[in-house]
Amino acid sequence: MPALKILQKKENPFLSRDELVAEIDFQGKTTPSGSQVKKDLAEQEKIEPSVIAMKGIRTEFGRGKAKVHAVIYKSSDHFKRYEPKEKKAEGADAKGQPAPAEKKE
């Protein structure tokens, strides 16, 4: 499990969320996926992963570290109200089913 360190955490009471920047150290491994980082962040903050919106993972070539930008909502109702529909689905089609893998020719 890569090391996750929160660098900055800012409360945004107008949108009922905390905005944070974290650094993840994955030296010698591949960049962790958004879902893995979300799970690690939820575990560290002792919250449900369903209230976390990943905004981005930005790496620097050859460093083995990445900056993570994420938002933690106070409740799932706030998440549903403020996050765009594309973010809610995260790879699912309109019916909530996983999107089929693309065929490469």
A tleap script that builds the chain and sets N, CA, C and O, in Angstrom:
source leaprc.protein.ff14SB
mol = sequence {
  NMET PRO ALA LEU LYS ILE LEU GLN LYS LYS
  GLU ASN PRO PHE LEU SER ARG ASP GLU LEU
  VAL ALA GLU ILE ASP PHE GLN GLY LYS THR
  THR PRO SER GLY SER GLN VAL LYS LYS ASP
  LEU ALA GLU GLN GLU LYS ILE GLU PRO SER
  VAL ILE ALA MET LYS GLY ILE ARG THR GLU
  PHE GLY ARG GLY LYS ALA LYS VAL HIE ALA
  VAL ILE TYR LYS SER SER ASP HIE PHE LYS
  ARG TYR GLU PRO LYS GLU LYS LYS ALA GLU
  GLY ALA ASP ALA LYS GLY GLN PRO ALA PRO
  ALA GLU LYS LYS CGLU
}
set mol.1.N position { 0.844 -1.178 0.000 }
set mol.1.CA position { 0.000 0.000 0.000 }
set mol.1.C position { 0.893 1.246 0.000 }
set mol.1.O position { 1.735 1.403 0.884 }
set mol.2.N position { 0.713 2.127 -0.980 }
set mol.2.CA position { 1.515 3.346 -1.030 }
set mol.2.C position { 1.208 4.267 0.150 }
set mol.2.O position { 0.095 4.275 0.675 }
set mol.3.N position { 2.216 5.044 0.557 }
set mol.3.CA position { 2.048 5.969 1.681 }
set mol.3.C position { 1.273 7.210 1.220 }
set mol.3.O position { 1.617 7.816 0.205 }
set mol.4.N position { 0.244 7.580 1.957 }
set mol.4.CA position { -0.592 8.732 1.642 }
set mol.4.C position { -0.441 9.762 2.759 }
set mol.4.O position { -0.698 9.467 3.926 }
set mol.5.N position { -0.025 10.968 2.390 }
set mol.5.CA position { 0.205 12.023 3.374 }
set mol.5.C position { -0.604 13.254 2.965 }
set mol.5.O position { -0.442 13.760 1.855 }
set mol.6.N position { -1.464 13.733 3.844 }
set mol.6.CA position { -2.275 14.912 3.541 }
set mol.6.C position { -1.428 16.167 3.754 }
set mol.6.O position { -0.902 16.401 4.843 }
set mol.7.N position { -1.305 16.972 2.685 }
set mol.7.CA position { -0.505 18.188 2.744 }
set mol.7.C position { -1.340 19.408 3.122 }
set mol.7.O position { -0.881 20.283 3.855 }
set mol.8.N position { -2.560 19.456 2.619 }
set mol.8.CA position { -3.415 20.613 2.862 }
set mol.8.C position { -4.866 20.155 2.928 }
set mol.8.O position { -5.306 19.346 2.112 }
set mol.9.N position { -5.601 20.671 3.896 }
set mol.9.CA position { -7.021 20.353 4.035 }
set mol.9.C position { -7.747 21.649 4.348 }
set mol.9.O position { -7.460 22.312 5.345 }
set mol.10.N position { -8.698 22.005 3.480 }
set mol.10.CA position { -9.403 23.266 3.629 }
set mol.10.C position { -10.900 23.007 3.647 }
set mol.10.O position { -11.431 22.327 2.769 }
set mol.11.N position { -11.577 23.551 4.650 }
set mol.11.CA position { -13.027 23.377 4.754 }
set mol.11.C position { -13.731 24.397 3.863 }
set mol.11.O position { -13.367 25.573 3.834 }
set mol.12.N position { -14.742 23.928 3.139 }
set mol.12.CA position { -15.569 24.796 2.305 }
set mol.12.C position { -17.009 24.644 2.799 }
set mol.12.O position { -17.728 23.763 2.326 }
set mol.13.N position { -17.442 25.487 3.741 }
set mol.13.CA position { -18.773 25.324 4.329 }
set mol.13.C position { -19.912 25.623 3.351 }
set mol.13.O position { -21.029 25.140 3.536 }
set mol.14.N position { -19.636 26.415 2.317 }
set mol.14.CA position { -20.684 26.762 1.352 }
set mol.14.C position { -21.122 25.557 0.520 }
set mol.14.O position { -22.284 25.457 0.126 }
set mol.15.N position { -20.191 24.651 0.258 }
set mol.15.CA position { -20.514 23.443 -0.497 }
set mol.15.C position { -20.512 22.198 0.381 }
set mol.15.O position { -20.585 21.078 -0.126 }
set mol.16.N position { -20.428 22.387 1.683 }
set mol.16.CA position { -20.440 21.277 2.663 }
set mol.16.C position { -19.410 20.210 2.339 }
set mol.16.O position { -19.729 19.026 2.230 }
set mol.17.N position { -18.162 20.654 2.185 }
set mol.17.CA position { -17.108 19.699 1.851 }
set mol.17.C position { -15.754 20.182 2.352 }
set mol.17.O position { -15.576 21.354 2.685 }
set mol.18.N position { -14.812 19.259 2.396 }
set mol.18.CA position { -13.411 19.558 2.677 }
set mol.18.C position { -12.637 19.301 1.397 }
set mol.18.O position { -12.794 18.253 0.770 }
set mol.19.N position { -11.804 20.254 1.007 }
set mol.19.CA position { -10.973 20.110 -0.186 }
set mol.19.C position { -9.565 19.812 0.288 }
set mol.19.O position { -9.035 20.513 1.150 }
set mol.20.N position { -8.955 18.779 -0.270 }
set mol.20.CA position { -7.632 18.433 0.213 }
set mol.20.C position { -6.656 18.124 -0.904 }
set mol.20.O position { -7.020 17.734 -2.014 }
set mol.21.N position { -5.397 18.321 -0.547 }
set mol.21.CA position { -4.275 17.970 -1.410 }
set mol.21.C position { -3.425 17.012 -0.603 }
set mol.21.O position { -3.072 17.289 0.543 }
set mol.22.N position { -3.103 15.891 -1.207 }
set mol.22.CA position { -2.294 14.877 -0.527 }
set mol.22.C position { -1.153 14.458 -1.439 }
set mol.22.O position { -1.186 14.687 -2.647 }
set mol.23.N position { -0.162 13.851 -0.850 }
set mol.23.CA position { 0.951 13.318 -1.625 }
set mol.23.C position { 0.993 11.821 -1.398 }
set mol.23.O position { 0.877 11.343 -0.269 }
set mol.24.N position { 1.160 11.093 -2.480 }
set mol.24.CA position { 1.226 9.636 -2.381 }
set mol.24.C position { 2.589 9.178 -2.894 }
set mol.24.O position { 3.030 9.596 -3.965 }
set mol.25.N position { 3.242 8.331 -2.133 }
set mol.25.CA position { 4.564 7.832 -2.476 }
set mol.25.C position { 4.417 6.390 -2.956 }
set mol.25.O position { 3.996 5.515 -2.200 }
set mol.26.N position { 4.764 6.154 -4.212 }
set mol.26.CA position { 4.629 4.811 -4.783 }
set mol.26.C position { 5.935 4.373 -5.433 }
set mol.26.O position { 5.923 3.691 -6.458 }
set mol.27.N position { 7.043 4.757 -4.848 }
set mol.27.CA position { 8.369 4.498 -5.391 }
set mol.27.C position { 8.534 3.042 -5.819 }
set mol.27.O position { 8.314 2.125 -5.028 }
set mol.28.N position { 8.921 2.842 -7.072 }
set mol.28.CA position { 9.171 1.502 -7.582 }
set mol.28.C position { 7.939 0.739 -8.030 }
set mol.28.O position { 8.050 -0.417 -8.436 }
set mol.29.N position { 6.760 1.360 -7.967 }
set mol.29.CA position { 5.515 0.711 -8.370 }
set mol.29.C position { 4.818 1.588 -9.404 }
set mol.29.O position { 5.267 2.697 -9.696 }
set mol.30.N position { 3.731 1.085 -9.947 }
set mol.30.CA position { 2.952 1.889 -10.887 }
set mol.30.C position { 2.132 2.926 -10.128 }
set mol.30.O position { 1.873 2.774 -8.934 }
set mol.31.N position { 1.728 3.973 -10.828 }
set mol.31.CA position { 0.877 4.994 -10.218 }
set mol.31.C position { -0.425 4.347 -9.778 }
set mol.31.O position { -1.068 3.666 -10.577 }
set mol.32.N position { -0.830 4.539 -8.532 }
set mol.32.CA position { -2.074 3.921 -8.060 }
set mol.32.C position { -3.293 4.492 -8.779 }
set mol.32.O position { -3.305 5.660 -9.168 }
set mol.33.N position { -4.302 3.671 -8.950 }
set mol.33.CA position { -5.534 4.107 -9.613 }
set mol.33.C position { -6.317 5.036 -8.694 }
set mol.33.O position { -6.095 5.068 -7.484 }
set mol.34.N position { -7.230 5.786 -9.284 }
set mol.34.CA position { -8.072 6.685 -8.510 }
set mol.34.C position { -8.896 5.944 -7.474 }
set mol.34.O position { -9.078 6.426 -6.356 }
set mol.35.N position { -9.394 4.769 -7.845 }
set mol.35.CA position { -10.208 3.999 -6.894 }
set mol.35.C position { -9.374 3.498 -5.721 }
set mol.35.O position { -9.868 3.432 -4.595 }
set mol.36.N position { -8.105 3.141 -5.976 }
set mol.36.CA position { -7.227 2.695 -4.895 }
set mol.36.C position { -6.905 3.855 -3.959 }
set mol.36.O position { -6.909 3.684 -2.740 }
set mol.37.N position { -6.627 5.023 -4.512 }
set mol.37.CA position { -6.327 6.200 -3.703 }
set mol.37.C position { -7.562 6.594 -2.888 }
set mol.37.O position { -7.454 6.965 -1.719 }
set mol.38.N position { -8.731 6.509 -3.520 }
set mol.38.CA position { -9.984 6.830 -2.833 }
set mol.38.C position { -10.189 5.894 -1.637 }
set mol.38.O position { -10.578 6.334 -0.555 }
set mol.39.N position { -9.925 4.615 -1.841 }
set mol.39.CA position { -10.070 3.624 -0.769 }
set mol.39.C position { -9.087 3.901 0.370 }
set mol.39.O position { -9.455 3.834 1.542 }
set mol.40.N position { -7.835 4.214 0.020 }
set mol.40.CA position { -6.818 4.519 1.032 }
set mol.40.C position { -7.162 5.791 1.801 }
set mol.40.O position { -6.975 5.859 3.016 }
set mol.41.N position { -7.662 6.789 1.095 }
set mol.41.CA position { -8.044 8.046 1.719 }
set mol.41.C position { -9.232 7.847 2.671 }
set mol.41.O position { -9.258 8.406 3.767 }
set mol.42.N position { -10.200 7.055 2.244 }
set mol.42.CA position { -11.365 6.762 3.085 }
set mol.42.C position { -10.941 6.022 4.357 }
set mol.42.O position { -11.450 6.290 5.446 }
set mol.43.N position { -10.014 5.101 4.199 }
set mol.43.CA position { -9.508 4.340 5.340 }
set mol.43.C position { -8.775 5.260 6.323 }
set mol.43.O position { -8.957 5.157 7.536 }
set mol.44.N position { -7.947 6.159 5.784 }
set mol.44.CA position { -7.176 7.072 6.630 }
set mol.44.C position { -8.074 8.080 7.350 }
set mol.44.O position { -7.850 8.386 8.521 }
set mol.45.N position { -9.090 8.594 6.652 }
set mol.45.CA position { -9.985 9.600 7.230 }
set mol.45.C position { -11.162 8.975 7.998 }
set mol.45.O position { -11.944 9.688 8.626 }
set mol.46.N position { -11.281 7.642 7.943 }
set mol.46.CA position { -12.355 6.894 8.627 }
set mol.46.C position { -13.746 7.344 8.158 }
set mol.46.O position { -14.621 7.661 8.963 }
set mol.47.N position { -13.919 7.363 6.821 }
set mol.47.CA position { -15.196 7.735 6.196 }
set mol.47.C position { -15.534 6.749 5.094 }
set mol.47.O position { -14.714 5.903 4.735 }
set mol.48.N position { -16.740 6.858 4.559 }
set mol.48.CA position { -17.166 6.019 3.439 }
set mol.48.C position { -16.561 6.549 2.129 }
set mol.48.O position { -16.518 7.763 1.928 }
set mol.49.N position { -16.099 5.674 1.243 }
set mol.49.CA position { -15.553 6.127 -0.041 }
set mol.49.C position { -16.598 6.815 -0.932 }
set mol.49.O position { -16.232 7.549 -1.850 }
set mol.50.N position { -17.884 6.589 -0.674 }
set mol.50.CA position { -18.936 7.153 -1.530 }
set mol.50.C position { -19.065 8.669 -1.410 }
set mol.50.O position { -19.728 9.284 -2.245 }
set mol.51.N position { -18.452 9.294 -0.400 }
set mol.51.CA position { -18.526 10.750 -0.253 }
set mol.51.C position { -17.256 11.453 -0.731 }
set mol.51.O position { -17.099 12.659 -0.539 }
set mol.52.N position { -16.352 10.697 -1.355 }
set mol.52.CA position { -15.099 11.262 -1.859 }
set mol.52.C position { -15.184 11.413 -3.374 }
set mol.52.O position { -15.586 10.490 -4.082 }
set mol.53.N position { -14.801 12.585 -3.855 }
set mol.53.CA position { -14.707 12.833 -5.302 }
set mol.53.C position { -13.241 13.099 -5.619 }
set mol.53.O position { -12.651 14.053 -5.112 }
set mol.54.N position { -12.661 12.253 -6.458 }
set mol.54.CA position { -11.277 12.438 -6.880 }
set mol.54.C position { -11.242 13.485 -7.985 }
set mol.54.O position { -11.956 13.357 -8.979 }
set mol.55.N position { -10.437 14.500 -7.827 }
set mol.55.CA position { -10.311 15.555 -8.828 }
set mol.55.C position { -9.102 15.344 -9.728 }
set mol.55.O position { -9.076 15.840 -10.855 }
set mol.56.N position { -8.110 14.621 -9.251 }
set mol.56.CA position { -6.962 14.349 -10.100 }
set mol.56.C position { -5.780 13.771 -9.343 }
set mol.56.O position { -5.615 13.977 -8.140 }
set mol.57.N position { -4.964 13.038 -10.092 }
set mol.57.CA position { -3.699 12.521 -9.587 }
set mol.57.C position { -2.642 12.999 -10.580 }
set mol.57.O position { -2.667 12.624 -11.752 }
set mol.58.N position { -1.718 13.826 -10.104 }
set mol.58.CA position { -0.711 14.410 -10.990 }
set mol.58.C position { 0.673 13.922 -10.572 }
set mol.58.O position { 1.108 14.125 -9.439 }
set mol.59.N position { 1.345 13.280 -11.509 }
set mol.59.CA position { 2.673 12.736 -11.227 }
set mol.59.C position { 3.737 13.592 -11.896 }
set mol.59.O position { 3.462 14.348 -12.828 }
set mol.60.N position { 4.957 13.450 -11.395 }
set mol.60.CA position { 6.119 14.052 -12.035 }
set mol.60.C position { 6.999 12.893 -12.482 }
set mol.60.O position { 7.312 11.995 -11.701 }
set mol.61.N position { 7.388 12.927 -13.731 }
set mol.61.CA position { 8.139 11.830 -14.322 }
set mol.61.C position { 9.384 11.487 -13.499 }
set mol.61.O position { 10.205 12.356 -13.206 }
set mol.62.N position { 9.510 10.211 -13.131 }
set mol.62.CA position { 10.687 9.709 -12.453 }
set mol.62.C position { 10.761 9.945 -10.954 }
set mol.62.O position { 11.710 9.489 -10.316 }
set mol.63.N position { 9.804 10.634 -10.377 }
set mol.63.CA position { 9.851 10.948 -8.939 }
set mol.63.C position { 9.320 9.835 -8.060 }
set mol.63.O position { 9.815 9.644 -6.950 }
set mol.64.N position { 8.327 9.095 -8.524 }
set mol.64.CA position { 7.718 8.060 -7.691 }
set mol.64.C position { 6.756 8.632 -6.669 }
set mol.64.O position { 6.393 7.964 -5.701 }
set mol.65.N position { 6.340 9.884 -6.890 }
set mol.65.CA position { 5.366 10.532 -6.019 }
set mol.65.C position { 4.337 11.222 -6.887 }
set mol.65.O position { 4.598 11.558 -8.042 }
set mol.66.N position { 3.167 11.427 -6.316 }
set mol.66.CA position { 2.103 12.123 -7.043 }
set mol.66.C position { 1.320 12.986 -6.073 }
set mol.66.O position { 1.208 12.671 -4.888 }
set mol.67.N position { 0.779 14.080 -6.593 }
set mol.67.CA position { -0.130 14.917 -5.802 }
set mol.67.C position { -1.542 14.518 -6.141 }
set mol.67.O position { -1.893 14.347 -7.308 }
set mol.68.N position { -2.349 14.371 -5.111 }
set mol.68.CA position { -3.740 13.957 -5.252 }
set mol.68.C position { -4.619 15.126 -4.839 }
set mol.68.O position { -4.430 15.714 -3.774 }
set mol.69.N position { -5.579 15.457 -5.687 }
set mol.69.CA position { -6.561 16.493 -5.365 }
set mol.69.C position { -7.908 15.786 -5.219 }
set mol.69.O position { -8.368 15.104 -6.135 }
set mol.70.N position { -8.531 15.959 -4.053 }
set mol.70.CA position { -9.792 15.277 -3.778 }
set mol.70.C position { -10.704 16.174 -2.952 }
set mol.70.O position { -10.267 17.150 -2.342 }
set mol.71.N position { -11.985 15.813 -2.951 }
set mol.71.CA position { -12.995 16.537 -2.198 }
set mol.71.C position { -13.762 15.520 -1.359 }
set mol.71.O position { -14.166 14.470 -1.860 }
set mol.72.N position { -13.960 15.837 -0.076 }
set mol.72.CA position { -14.716 14.962 0.819 }
set mol.72.C position { -15.971 15.713 1.240 }
set mol.72.O position { -15.893 16.744 1.909 }
set mol.73.N position { -17.118 15.193 0.847 }
set mol.73.CA position { -18.396 15.823 1.200 }
set mol.73.C position { -18.841 15.374 2.586 }
set mol.73.O position { -18.455 14.304 3.057 }
set mol.74.N position { -19.651 16.198 3.229 }
set mol.74.CA position { -20.146 15.901 4.581 }
set mol.74.C position { -21.143 14.744 4.587 }
set mol.74.O position { -21.265 14.032 5.584 }
set mol.75.N position { -21.868 14.554 3.454 }
set mol.75.CA position { -22.829 13.446 3.359 }
set mol.75.C position { -22.988 13.051 1.895 }
set mol.75.O position { -22.565 13.776 0.995 }
set mol.76.N position { -23.602 11.897 1.671 }
set mol.76.CA position { -23.830 11.444 0.298 }
set mol.76.C position { -24.859 12.331 -0.407 }
set mol.76.O position { -24.832 12.453 -1.631 }
set mol.77.N position { -25.758 12.945 0.349 }
set mol.77.CA position { -26.722 13.874 -0.261 }
set mol.77.C position { -26.018 15.086 -0.851 }
set mol.77.O position { -26.363 15.536 -1.943 }
set mol.78.N position { -25.031 15.616 -0.132 }
set mol.78.CA position { -24.267 16.745 -0.649 }
set mol.78.C position { -23.454 16.324 -1.869 }
set mol.78.O position { -23.329 17.089 -2.825 }
set mol.79.N position { -22.900 15.107 -1.841 }
set mol.79.CA position { -22.149 14.592 -2.988 }
set mol.79.C position { -23.044 14.550 -4.227 }
set mol.79.O position { -22.647 14.998 -5.302 }
set mol.80.N position { -24.245 14.013 -4.068 }
set mol.80.CA position { -25.175 13.898 -5.192 }
set mol.80.C position { -25.611 15.263 -5.711 }
set mol.80.O position { -25.823 15.441 -6.910 }
set mol.81.N position { -25.743 16.217 -4.809 }
set mol.81.CA position { -26.207 17.548 -5.196 }
set mol.81.C position { -25.145 18.329 -5.965 }
set mol.81.O position { -25.479 19.017 -6.929 }
set mol.82.N position { -23.878 18.243 -5.567 }
set mol.82.CA position { -22.853 19.120 -6.110 }
set mol.82.C position { -21.937 18.497 -7.164 }
set mol.82.O position { -21.331 19.231 -7.946 }
set mol.83.N position { -21.819 17.192 -7.209 }
set mol.83.CA position { -20.931 16.564 -8.191 }
set mol.83.C position { -21.645 16.370 -9.530 }
set mol.83.O position { -22.828 16.029 -9.558 }
set mol.84.N position { -20.931 16.584 -10.637 }
set mol.84.CA position { -21.537 16.347 -11.959 }
set mol.84.C position { -21.893 14.876 -12.137 }
set mol.84.O position { -21.286 14.002 -11.517 }
set mol.85.N position { -22.869 14.611 -12.978 }
set mol.85.CA position { -23.347 13.241 -13.191 }
set mol.85.C position { -22.237 12.319 -13.691 }
set mol.85.O position { -22.214 11.143 -13.328 }
set mol.86.N position { -21.321 12.821 -14.513 }
set mol.86.CA position { -20.229 11.985 -15.033 }
set mol.86.C position { -19.369 11.459 -13.888 }
set mol.86.O position { -18.929 10.310 -13.921 }
set mol.87.N position { -19.127 12.292 -12.875 }
set mol.87.CA position { -18.314 11.878 -11.752 }
set mol.87.C position { -19.023 10.841 -10.895 }
set mol.87.O position { -18.379 9.968 -10.314 }
set mol.88.N position { -20.341 10.933 -10.814 }
set mol.88.CA position { -21.097 9.983 -9.995 }
set mol.88.C position { -20.984 8.578 -10.577 }
set mol.88.O position { -20.822 7.605 -9.840 }
set mol.89.N position { -21.070 8.477 -11.903 }
set mol.89.CA position { -21.058 7.168 -12.545 }
set mol.89.C position { -19.657 6.561 -12.548 }
set mol.89.O position { -19.515 5.358 -12.327 }
set mol.90.N position { -18.633 7.352 -12.789 }
set mol.90.CA position { -17.249 6.900 -12.863 }
set mol.90.C position { -17.094 5.614 -13.661 }
set mol.90.O position { -16.727 4.569 -13.124 }
set mol.91.N position { -17.379 5.711 -14.943 }
set mol.91.CA position { -17.170 4.576 -15.817 }
set mol.91.C position { -18.388 3.716 -16.048 }
set mol.91.O position { -18.285 2.691 -16.722 }
set mol.92.N position { -19.528 4.085 -15.524 }
set mol.92.CA position { -20.747 3.301 -15.731 }
set mol.92.C position { -21.597 3.946 -16.822 }
set mol.92.O position { -21.516 5.154 -17.045 }
set mol.93.N position { -22.406 3.141 -17.498 }
set mol.93.CA position { -23.300 3.691 -18.513 }
set mol.93.C position { -24.542 4.276 -17.839 }
set mol.93.O position { -24.608 4.319 -16.610 }
set mol.94.N position { -25.518 4.723 -18.615 }
set mol.94.CA position { -26.703 5.398 -18.076 }
set mol.94.C position { -27.517 4.506 -17.132 }
set mol.94.O position { -28.196 5.008 -16.236 }
set mol.95.N position { -27.450 3.191 -17.331 }
set mol.95.CA position { -28.216 2.265 -16.488 }
set mol.95.C position { -27.430 1.837 -15.254 }
set mol.95.O position { -27.923 1.048 -14.448 }
set mol.96.N position { -26.204 2.355 -15.101 }
set mol.96.CA position { -25.398 1.994 -13.945 }
set mol.96.C position { -24.539 0.761 -14.164 }
set mol.96.O position { -23.869 0.302 -13.238 }
set mol.97.N position { -24.548 0.214 -15.386 }
set mol.97.CA position { -23.739 -0.949 -15.697 }
set mol.97.C position { -22.336 -0.504 -16.113 }
set mol.97.O position { -22.184 0.564 -16.707 }
set mol.98.N position { -21.311 -1.301 -15.811 }
set mol.98.CA position { -19.958 -0.926 -16.228 }
set mol.98.C position { -19.878 -0.809 -17.747 }
set mol.98.O position { -20.492 -1.592 -18.472 }
set mol.99.N position { -19.122 0.168 -18.217 }
set mol.99.CA position { -18.958 0.375 -19.652 }
set mol.99.C position { -18.140 -0.778 -20.233 }
set mol.99.O position { -17.191 -1.240 -19.599 }
set mol.100.N position { -18.497 -1.251 -21.434 }
set mol.100.CA position { -17.739 -2.349 -22.034 }
set mol.100.C position { -16.349 -1.891 -22.438 }
set mol.100.O position { -16.145 -0.729 -22.790 }
set mol.101.N position { -15.401 -2.804 -22.384 }
set mol.101.CA position { -14.022 -2.483 -22.779 }
set mol.101.C position { -13.969 -2.248 -24.279 }
set mol.101.O position { -14.675 -2.899 -25.050 }
set mol.102.N position { -13.118 -1.304 -24.682 }
set mol.102.CA position { -12.991 -1.000 -26.102 }
set mol.102.C position { -12.171 -2.094 -26.782 }
set mol.102.O position { -11.194 -2.596 -26.227 }
set mol.103.N position { -12.593 -2.452 -28.001 }
set mol.103.CA position { -11.852 -3.440 -28.772 }
set mol.103.C position { -10.768 -2.750 -29.569 }
set mol.103.O position { -11.032 -1.762 -30.255 }
set mol.104.N position { -9.545 -3.260 -29.487 }
set mol.104.CA position { -8.446 -2.699 -30.269 }
set mol.104.C position { -8.205 -3.607 -31.456 }
set mol.104.O position { -8.133 -4.828 -31.325 }
set mol.105.N position { -8.083 -2.995 -32.602 }
set mol.105.CA position { -7.869 -3.793 -33.816 }
set mol.105.C position { -6.451 -3.680 -34.296 }
set mol.105.O position { -6.092 -4.285 -35.306 }
savepdb mol mol.pdb
quit
